[in-house]
């Protein structure tokens, strides 16, 4: 059993912890929380809770919530750390993990140089085999890498142009915006195109990104020039071979991200998460030799299966197909929705 410590128990950390708990080959050695708040309270029902340092540990003791020690203690009792701290902190933690001789996974908010390699299960699982420091790419990059890997594997991809409409912040956040505004990233391409290349090699891709006042999901409008002549039906068939891509339809009432999230709630998964990238069937079409499609990304959860697969790749526990199948089975990915 691989002992997995989770440093940073927010949107991503708490979901990865839950997913690790469901695996047969790994266990959660503990989680790190900075404050004795309601999230720490619920975490302590399932996990040992650690504080980042003595100062935070004191705040826990004063609140009468039990902590099992500090991050340093968790490092001593773990085989790997999944660092899901806010962006920039993971990079600062790298030296600590190195000096503690412990493997670590970082998240997409960190610079790509933080890990020895970046990771996406479909795009480049094998590049992380045996590595000590790996970065799982961001929610948006994971969404693009999933569907573009399916296209690349089946037809080859010559070039891609994608417009990303990004959720402004997560549903549990009341501080960030924009509010009643659309905020374009003024750099073209946005940082997403180079990030996709960290897992898809020399893919020719350009992206633009616009933040919108919504918390539910991101939406991507993707246009891909494929190396083979295909039609929409070929693309739908190809996508259906990838359990982490879910095809939804306006005809079945899925008209917006509101219904996709409602579908996820009906499905009854933990926290109403949707690990799969949802592609609208009707949007898949061929125009002027290019395939177009629109997809939605549940930013809070799509990277969770990737974190589990990355652990297996780093410890060389399973080959790609076996790891993806084990992760999908435990998380219920690929089960028919309706
Ligand atoms: P978050 O703010 O929801 O959670 C981070 C947690 O870490 C918080 O609980 C915070 O209190 C805690 N923390 C802060 N400083 C800490 C420290 N020094 N030590 C330990 N814990 C500390 O952030 P998040 O959304 O989960 O993002 C984490 C990482 O995942 C970032 O790199 C982000 O870019 C990436 N990511 C986020 C999303 C998303 O949509 N939320 C999706 C994919 C990837």
Boltz pocket constraint, residues with backbone or C-beta under 6 A from the ligand:
constraints:
  - pocket:
      binder: B
      contacts: [[A, 7], [A, 8], [A, 9], [A, 10], [A, 11], [A, 12], [A, 13], [A, 32], [A, 33], [A, 34], [A, 52], [A, 83], [A, 84], [A, 85], [A, 86], [A, 87], [A, 88], [A, 89], [A, 107], [A, 108], [A, 109], [A, 110], [A, 137], [A, 138], [A, 139], [A, 170], [A, 299], [A, 300], [A, 303]]
      max_distance: 6.0
